[in-house]
Amino acid sequence: MTTTDTDRLATGSWRLAPEHSTARFTAANFLFRRVPGTIALRTGTAVVGPDGVPCGASAELDPASISTGHERRDGDLRGKRFLRVAHFPAMGFRADRVEPQTDGTLLVRGRLTVADTTAPLDLTAIAHPASTQGRRSVTATGRLDLRTVGIRVPAFLVGRMIDISVDATLLAPET
């Protein structure tokens, strides 16, 4: 990742500010319309090495907060066919590797845990210019195949691929 001295990330563990962060997803439904939704981020961290480049990240999501704007669909998503929130009240992401790309983005290779299944998930991330309040905004995007996390429903009900977008605000490490 190319940075200037003023844009360099501070070394240490950056904390997620959940109240200023959002995870969104879109999926095709049985009418092939794109259905958007959100899911709350509970906690998260991004670890930055001495070179100013992120080297790790993790996040916990709240599947009970899933919202598509349709109460019945949201109940189905929380239920036994999909997220099984009653038995698995958290979802998690953990980065295994972070690879700087030549275009200034980061390829974040990690694992997403949904219910009792963990599957690989790659995200493309970009850290936006630094703010003056010790915060940093990061956007990450990726695509998830539902089958990899054990969700199998007829394709005419829900499309197999889910597009993911996370807008996160990170708080600088305390010095």
C-alpha positions as CSV (number, residue, x, y, z in Angstrom):
1,M,0.0,0.0,0.0
2,T,1.5,3.3,-0.9
3,T,1.3,6.0,1.8
4,T,2.8,9.3,2.5
5,D,4.2,10.1,5.9
6,T,1.0,11.9,6.9
7,D,-1.2,9.2,5.6
8,R,0.7,6.3,7.2
9,L,-1.2,4.0,9.5
10,A,0.0,4.1,13.1
11,T,1.4,0.8,14.4
12,G,-0.7,-1.2,16.8
13,S,-4.2,-2.5,17.2
14,W,-7.0,-0.2,15.8
15,R,-10.4,-0.8,17.3
16,L,-13.7,-0.8,15.4
17,A,-16.2,1.9,16.3
18,P,-19.4,-0.2,15.8
19,E,-21.7,2.9,16.0
20,H,-19.9,4.3,12.9
21,S,-19.6,1.1,11.0
22,T,-21.9,-0.9,8.7
23,A,-21.9,-4.3,7.0
24,R,-24.2,-4.6,4.0
25,F,-25.0,-7.4,1.7
26,T,-27.0,-8.0,-1.5
27,A,-28.5,-11.3,-2.8
28,A,-30.7,-12.2,-5.7
29,N,-34.2,-13.5,-4.7
30,F,-36.4,-15.9,-6.6
31,L,-37.5,-13.1,-8.9
32,F,-33.8,-12.3,-9.7
33,R,-34.2,-8.9,-8.0
34,R,-31.3,-7.8,-5.9
35,V,-32.3,-7.7,-2.2
36,P,-30.2,-5.5,0.1
37,G,-29.6,-6.0,3.8
38,T,-27.5,-5.0,6.7
39,I,-26.0,-6.7,9.7
40,A,-24.5,-5.0,12.7
41,L,-20.8,-5.2,13.5
42,R,-20.3,-5.8,17.3
43,T,-16.5,-5.6,17.6
44,G,-13.4,-5.6,15.5
45,T,-9.7,-4.9,15.3
46,A,-7.1,-4.2,12.6
47,V,-3.5,-4.8,13.5
48,V,-0.9,-2.6,11.8
49,G,2.7,-3.6,11.7
50,P,5.8,-1.3,12.1
51,D,5.8,-0.7,8.3
52,G,2.4,1.0,8.5
53,V,0.7,-1.9,6.7
54,P,-2.2,-3.9,8.2
55,C,-1.1,-7.4,9.0
56,G,-4.3,-8.8,10.6
57,A,-8.0,-8.1,11.2
58,S,-11.0,-9.6,12.9
59,A,-14.6,-8.8,13.4
60,E,-17.7,-10.1,15.2
61,L,-21.1,-9.6,13.6
62,D,-24.6,-9.9,15.2
63,P,-26.8,-12.2,13.1
64,A,-29.8,-11.3,15.2
65,S,-29.6,-7.8,13.8
66,I,-30.0,-8.9,10.1
67,S,-32.4,-6.6,8.3
68,T,-33.6,-6.6,4.7
69,G,-36.6,-4.3,5.4
70,H,-39.0,-7.3,5.2
71,E,-39.9,-8.7,8.6
72,R,-40.9,-12.2,7.5
73,R,-37.8,-12.6,5.3
74,D,-35.6,-11.4,8.2
75,G,-37.2,-14.0,10.5
76,D,-36.5,-16.7,7.9
77,L,-32.8,-15.6,7.7
78,R,-32.4,-15.8,11.4
79,G,-34.1,-19.2,11.5
80,K,-33.0,-22.8,11.2
81,R,-32.6,-22.8,7.3
82,F,-30.1,-20.0,7.3
83,L,-28.2,-18.4,10.3
84,R,-29.7,-20.4,13.2
85,V,-29.3,-17.4,15.5
86,A,-30.9,-19.2,18.5
87,H,-27.9,-21.6,18.6
88,F,-25.2,-19.4,17.1
89,P,-25.6,-15.8,18.3
90,A,-22.4,-14.5,16.6
91,M,-20.7,-14.6,13.2
92,G,-17.0,-14.0,12.9
93,F,-14.3,-13.0,10.4
94,R,-10.6,-13.5,10.9
95,A,-7.9,-12.5,8.5
96,D,-5.2,-15.0,7.8
97,R,-3.1,-12.8,5.6
98,V,-3.2,-9.2,4.3
99,E,-1.5,-8.6,1.0
100,P,-0.8,-5.1,-0.3
101,Q,-1.7,-4.7,-4.0
102,T,0.0,-2.5,-6.6
103,D,-3.1,-0.4,-6.9
104,G,-3.0,0.7,-3.3
105,T,-5.7,-1.7,-2.1
106,L,-5.3,-4.6,0.3
107,L,-6.3,-8.2,-0.4
108,V,-7.5,-9.6,2.9
109,R,-7.6,-13.4,2.9
110,G,-9.5,-14.7,5.8
111,R,-12.2,-17.0,7.2
112,L,-15.9,-16.3,7.9
113,T,-17.7,-18.4,10.5
114,V,-21.4,-18.7,10.1
115,A,-23.3,-20.9,12.6
116,D,-21.0,-24.0,12.9
117,T,-19.2,-23.7,9.5
118,T,-16.0,-21.7,8.7
119,A,-15.2,-20.9,5.1
120,P,-12.6,-18.9,3.2
121,L,-13.5,-15.3,2.3
122,D,-11.3,-12.8,0.5
123,L,-12.0,-9.1,0.8
124,T,-10.6,-6.2,-1.1
125,A,-10.0,-3.3,1.3
126,I,-8.9,0.3,1.0
127,A,-8.0,2.6,3.9
128,H,-9.3,6.1,3.2
129,P,-7.3,9.3,4.0
130,A,-6.7,9.9,7.7
131,S,-9.1,12.0,9.7
132,T,-8.0,14.5,12.3
133,Q,-9.8,12.8,15.2
134,G,-7.6,9.6,15.4
135,R,-10.0,7.7,13.2
136,R,-9.6,5.9,9.9
137,S,-12.3,4.8,7.5
138,V,-11.9,1.5,5.7
139,T,-14.1,0.0,3.0
140,A,-13.9,-3.8,2.3
141,T,-15.8,-5.7,-0.4
142,G,-16.1,-9.4,-1.3
143,R,-18.4,-12.1,-2.6
144,L,-19.5,-15.2,-0.6
145,D,-20.8,-18.5,-1.9
146,L,-23.5,-19.5,0.6
147,R,-22.7,-23.2,0.0
148,T,-19.2,-22.7,1.5
149,V,-20.8,-21.7,4.9
150,G,-23.3,-24.6,4.8
151,I,-26.3,-22.7,3.7
152,R,-28.1,-24.7,1.0
153,V,-31.5,-23.6,-0.2
154,P,-33.1,-24.0,-3.6
155,A,-31.6,-21.6,-6.1
156,F,-35.0,-20.3,-7.1
157,L,-35.4,-19.0,-3.5
158,V,-32.1,-17.3,-2.9
159,G,-29.2,-16.8,-5.2
160,R,-26.0,-18.6,-4.3
161,M,-23.7,-15.6,-4.3
162,I,-23.9,-12.8,-1.7
163,D,-22.1,-9.5,-2.3
164,I,-20.6,-8.0,0.9
165,S,-19.6,-4.5,1.6
166,V,-18.2,-3.2,5.0
167,D,-17.7,0.4,5.8
168,A,-15.8,0.5,9.0
169,T,-14.5,3.3,11.2
170,L,-11.4,2.4,13.2
171,L,-10.0,4.2,16.2
172,A,-6.3,4.7,16.4
173,P,-4.2,2.8,18.9
174,E,-3.8,4.5,22.2
175,T,-0.3,5.8,22.8
